[in-house]
Amino acid sequence: MLNRRYLRTKVMQSLYAYFQSDDDRMDIAEKNLVKSIDKLYELYIHQLSILFELVEFAKLRMEDSKLKYIPSEDDLNPNTRFIENRLVNQIANNKRFILQYNELKINWADEQDIFRSIYLKLKETKAYIDYMNAETSSYNADKKIILQLFRKFIISDEKLQNYFEDKNIYWADDYQTVAMMVLKTLDGFTEDKDDFYELPGLYKAEDRTNANDDRNFIKELFRKTIINNQKFEKLIAESTTNWEVERIAVIDNILLKMALVELTEFPSIPVKVTLNEYIEISKGFSSDKSKVFINGILDKIITDFKGNKVMNKAGRGLFEKNKQSIQNEK
């Protein structure tokens, strides 16, 4: 589920921490990188569990209403459409979800105020009112209200974000990324999915015997950037006329070295994909001028590489891809 741009960004952050640290244990730093990404699956299961817990909260409120001293007709015969939502029930009964949920020992008992706030806001929306009052019930309607609930209330809820940040400081930065993964998961459900439907994994392709496997990709990119650090430092210096390497921003320097690793060590990744990816990452993590600087340096080095036949691209890496193809590659 995680795209390659996100994985490149995590590698960049780990490289920054490594180069700024006095600890030169590359193996430990690499394990920490992989672990930090793998931990995102815990956040993913937690976010999925919010939907299940919200329905449970609604059930409890419904039961409490029946115990009023003088319950109304609606209290005694409530509309159960929301608590019987078929998409949420699919998640709650999914074997993979149940296994992960139990292993993580997820417990929302002390966070009922969060669910109360979200539920009350949901109940006031026109979408919810129309959903509950519709003449007929359908799986598509169940799915639509849950997607709207997640987009409008769960993704943006500050209390939820604070809760996750308290559990893991790194989850605050990853909250939105994982939320997009959950939305894709919800959108992928159809009425015919049974309890054994396999939830998506973190990585798009997981085959550890394959060099193109995403987990292998982050390890190799991290490791080879460190191993080739001095060599690429010299290459960058030779390509920056009238510009001392020491004056290059640390992040820009790391991004350039990562790009050089991809150009020389990953034959299946097209040149344009590499160029586009590191320019885009620089927009979010470096200065306004970085994208122009990185583009200029990489353009010059790529031209030299082509002339010296340094890049040995093969398979998909041979093709000059258009914008849509680059997006798909990511």
N, C-alpha and C positions, 0 to 999 in steps of 0.2 A: 504493500500500500504506500510506503514511503517512496517519493520520487527521488531521482538521483540528485537533483539540486539540493534537496534537504540533506541528503547524505553527504554531499560535498561540503555543505555548510557546517555540519557536525564535525567533519574531519578538519576543516579549517580552524574551528574553535579549539579542538583538541591539540592541533599543531601549535596554535598560539600559546596555549597553556604549557605545552612541552618546551617550546623554545624560551619561554620566560622563566621556566623553572630551573633550579640547580640540579634537579634529579635527571640523570641521563638514561634511566632505565626505559628504553623504548618498548620492551615487552609489557611492562606494567602499564605504561601509558596507552598502549594499544588495547589491552584488556579493559581498561577503564572506558575507552571510547566505545567499544562494542557493548559493554555493559550498560552504558548510558543510553544507548539506542534501544537495546533489548528491554530496558525498564519502561519504555514508552508503551509497551503492550499492557503493562499494569494500569497505566493511565487510561488506555483504550477500554479495558474491561470495566474500570471504575465509571467511566463516562456512560458506557452502555447500561450499567447497573442503575444509573440515575432514573432512567425511564421505568424500569421495573419497580424501583422504590417509590417513585411518584404515584404509580398506580396503586401500590400498597397503601400509601398515605390516603389516597382518595377512598379506598375500601374502608379504612378505619374510620374516616369521617362519616361515611355512610352508615356504618354500624353504630357509631355514637349517636347519630341523629335518630335512630330507631329507639334509643333509650331515653329520649326526652320525656319529661313529665307528661306533656301533652303533645305527642308527635302528630305532625300533619299527615295528610294522605301521601304527599310527596316523600315525607320521611319514611313512611312505612312501605311504600312501593316506589323506590327510587329508580331513576333512569340509569341502567347499568352499562350503557354503551361504552363509556370511556374505560371503566375498569375491566371490561371484557374485550378490550382492543386486541385484535388478532395479531398485529405485528408485535406488540409488546409481549403477548403470550408466546409467540414464536421465539423471541429472545430469551424469555424466562425459562423456557423448556429446552433450549438448545444445549446439547450435551457438552460441547466445547466451552460454552459460556458458563455452565454450571460448574464444570471442572475448575476453570480458572477462578471463578467467583469464590468457590470454597477454598481453594489453595491460598488465595490472597486474604481470606478471612475478612472480607469486606463487611463493615458494619456501620450503618448510617443512623443508628439509634440516637446518637447525641446531636444529630443535625436536622431534626425535624422542622425547625424554624425555616430552614432553607426550602424544604419541600412545601411547607405551608405558604410561603411567600410566592413561589413559582405557581403553585396550584391556584391560588386565589387570583393571581394576575391572568392566568390562562382562562379561568372561568368567565372573566369579564370581556373576553375578546369575541367579536362577531363570528370569527371562524369556529370557535368552540361551540357557541350557542347554535349556530346553523348545523354543525355536526351532530349535536345532541338532539336537535329537534327535527332532523331530516326524516321523511316518511319511511325511507328504506335504509338498511345498513349494508355496507359493502366493504370488502377488504381494501379497495383503493381509497375509500373515505377514511378508514382507520389509519392507513399508511400516511395519507396526506396530513392529517391532524398531528401525527407524531413528528413528521418532518418539520411542520410549522412550529411546533412546540420547541423542538431542539434548536432550530435556527433563531427563533425570536427570543426565547427565554433562557435556554440552557447555555448556549455559547457565550452570551453576553452577561451572564449573572456574576456580579462581583463577589458575592459571598461564596459561590462555588469556586471561583478562581482563587480566592484567598484560602479556602479550605485545602485545595490541592497544593498551593504554594507552601502551606504549613507542613504538609505531608512530605513534600520533596521540593526543595528550592528550585530545582531545574525544571519542574513541571510547569511553572508559571510561563516560561518561554515557549514551551511545547503545547500548551493548552489548545491554542487555535489549530495547530497542525493536526493534533489528534482528533479534535472535533470534526475536522474535514474528513478524516478517516472514518469516523462513526457515521457521518452523513452518507458517505459512499456505501457503507455496510447496510444502512437502513434502506437506501435506495435500491440496493441489490436484492433485497428480499422480495419474493413473490409468494403468492398464496400456496403454491405447491411445495414450498420448502419444508422438509420434515425436521425432526429433532436432531438428525445427524448431519444437517447442512453444515459444511465446513466454513467457519468464519475465516475471512482473509487473514493472512499472516502479515507481519511487518514489512517483509520484503516482497517485491513483485515476483522475483524468481529466486527460489532457494534450492540450489543444487551445489553443495559445497565441493563437489568434484569438478565443477565447471568454473573456468576462470571468469566467466561473465556473471556469476552469481553475485548479487548485491552485497552480501556479507563479505565475500572475498574481495569485492571491489573496494570497500572502505578500508579493509586491512592493508591491501596492497598500496592503495593511494597514500595512506598514512605512513606506512613503512618506507616506501620508496622515496617519498618527499624528504624524509629524514636522511636516508642513506645517500641521496644525491644532493644534499643541501649545499655542500661546498662547490661541487661542480656547477650547479645551476646558479649559485651566487656569482661565480666568475662569468658565466654566460650572460647573466643579466647586466653585470657591470660593463661588459663589452658592447652591450646593445643600448646602453643609456649614455649617449654622448653628452659631455658637459653636465653630468648628473651623478654625483657620488651615491653609491649603493646605500651608504649609511643614512642618506637623506630620504630614501624611499620609505614610505609608511610601512610599519611592520606587517599589517594585514595585506597591503598590496604586494609586498615581497613574498608572503606565504602563498597568496593566490597565484602569483606568477609561477612559483616553483611547482605548485600542484598542477597547473596547466601544462607545464613542461613535462611532468611525469606522465600525464595522459597522452601527450603528443608522442612521446618516445616509448612508453611502456605498455600502452593499451591499444593494440592494433585494431580492435573492433569498434573503437569510438571515433566517429568522423571528426575531422579537424574543425568543421564549422560548429559542431555541437560543443566541443571543448571551448572554443573561442566565445561563443554565445553565453555559455554557462558562467564562466568566470567574470565576464563583463556584468552580467545580471547580478551575481552575488556581490560584486563590489559596490553596486548601487545601494545595497542595504547595510553594508558594514564598513564602508570607507568614505572618503571625502567625495564631494561633487565632481572633482576633476579626475578621480581615480579611474573611472570607466574609460576616459579618453586616453589616459596614460597607459593602462593595461592593454587596451586595444592596440595602441601604437607599438608597444614593445613586442607583443605577441605577433602582430602582423610582420614585423621585421624579422623576428626569429623564425617564424613559419616559412617565410620566403627563403631564408638561409638554409633551413632544414630541407626544404624541397630541392634546392640547388645541390646540396651535399648528400641528398638521399638518406637523411638521418631517420626520417619517419618511415616505418615499415607497416603501413596500414593494410588490413586484410578484411575480407568479408564485408560487413556493413561499414567498416571504417574507410573503405575505398570510395564510398559514394559522397558526392557533394549534395547535402540535403537541403530541401527548401524549409521555410519557416515551420510548416505544419509537421514535417518529418522530425525536425529538431524537438518540437513540443512532445511528440510521441516518444522520442528517445529518452526524454527526461523522466 
